[in-house]
Amino acid sequence: MGYEAIRYEIRDAVATIALNRPEAYNALNLTLGRDLFHATLEADEDRAVRCIVITGTGKAFCAGGDVKDFNDSPDRIGILIKELTTYLHGAVSRLARTAKPVIMAVNGVAAGGGMSLALAGDLVVAAESAKFTMAYSKIAASPDGSSSYFLPRMIGLRRALELHYTNRVLSAREAMDWGLVNRVHPDAEFGSAVAPGDPDGARGPGHRRERTHGGLQERRRGIRQEAAGGFPRPVGARSSGSSSRRSWSSPRERRRSRGRSPTAPPAPTAWPRARAPSPAFS
């Protein structure tokens, strides 16, 4: 299957899905979301694939949703975001249910939906220059992509709230210290560190996982399916309405919107009279 916004490659039984919008820091638009969804289905169904690696091209892993793309269609922003998150959540759901190991190779910035996507892996390796940030509250959006489920379970509720409320940026080393990343590699060595090794090495983990560690796999699958079942609604529900449309707009448009004085509600013609106290309480 041909893809517009990703590079899909199978080598040594490893399927590599590379988000390929480097000029936009691999921000998620409908094309990329759709391609990611179909690529995860393809990798999951292909019996020749024993491991799935997701990474980005250029300087970023994924910068989250393409806010510029959202702002170009302000009248359809609710439909646009619901369609995009349907593809994103479908991809995360498939990664949660696959029996194959999923490795997130975070080569650069992982922000918003990009950070959520990174959390959906079984293993996460990061380049030294990688950064992690939630970024949702900057645009008055609720977390999507399963992060509101996985993040508190990985690092605890207080730290998860800190990342969401403050948009704190974690370096790759900090993310590893917090338990979000398994390994950090120097940028110059990152490509070779996540490249497929010998065929036996690529096939082995999949077989061992399916046969030897079946109990652990079933527990992992149960936890992740629980997460995958209920996260599309909140972000979709928040994507409509005037306040959400303002959050996607440019700073100048937001300032202009705040400058307008809201229409005051009409004053009541007469205030209702107080009721007489009930005899039981007089």
Phi, psi and omega in degrees: 000135180276143180235145180268323191240010173223161169252127182242124183219140174241124178212131179054043177069012179247125176266122178253122177252110182252117175297128193231063169231062188299330180293339178247022182054035178056034176294147185278117166244184184299320181297313180293318178300316180295315180297318179299317180299311182291327179292322178294323176297315182297315180294323181292322184276338184285116182291342178283347182267127179247350182206146181240127177243131177241129181214185179233161174260156180079212187271352186234151168282299175194126183271015180088203180290147180280092185297324177299319178295320177297317185291338178288345181229065186297329182283343182242019188297324179297314179296317182299313183290322178296321179292315180297313181292334174298316177292315181298313181292328175295320178293314179297320179298318180292320177296327179289331185263346183291148176277357185265144177299139180242121180247126174263118179256094187274103186270352182192216183296133172235104187234146176056237179298336176291321175292320177301317179298319180298325180291342184281358180276159173285319177232144178233121173246145185225149171284155182303327183274359182294147177230148180233129176207144181287309172068358185292317186292344176297330181244021177056039180250152175272149180300144178230187174069018176088000184295326180293341176269308187286320188301311179298329180284336180274320188234000181095155185295317185295316179292323177298317178294323177300315180296322182286315185286321187260349184057033178303139179261123178262133171287169179300320180293319178296318179298323177291319178297327180279350179094013179269340184231141179276315183217151176237133181238147174303147183305319183294337182256359189295317181301314180288333181291329182253002178289149178302139178268216180291152182305321180295321179295322180288323182280326187305307183303323180295315179295315181297324182292317183289327188257306186282318185253041182300322181296317178296320179297317181295323177294316178301316182293321180296317179298315186284329175292325176299320178290321186288345186281333192231014185265354181291331192291312188301313183293325177293321181294329182273355185277352180254168177097160186293323182295321179290319179298323177294324183293331179277344186285171181287160179304321180297317180294325179292320178296320179296321180294319180292337181286342179285138177272127181295150178290125182287141179291149180297139179287145179293144180290330179206140179280139180294141179284146179291144179285150175290144181296147179292142180304330183292337183246009181277000000 
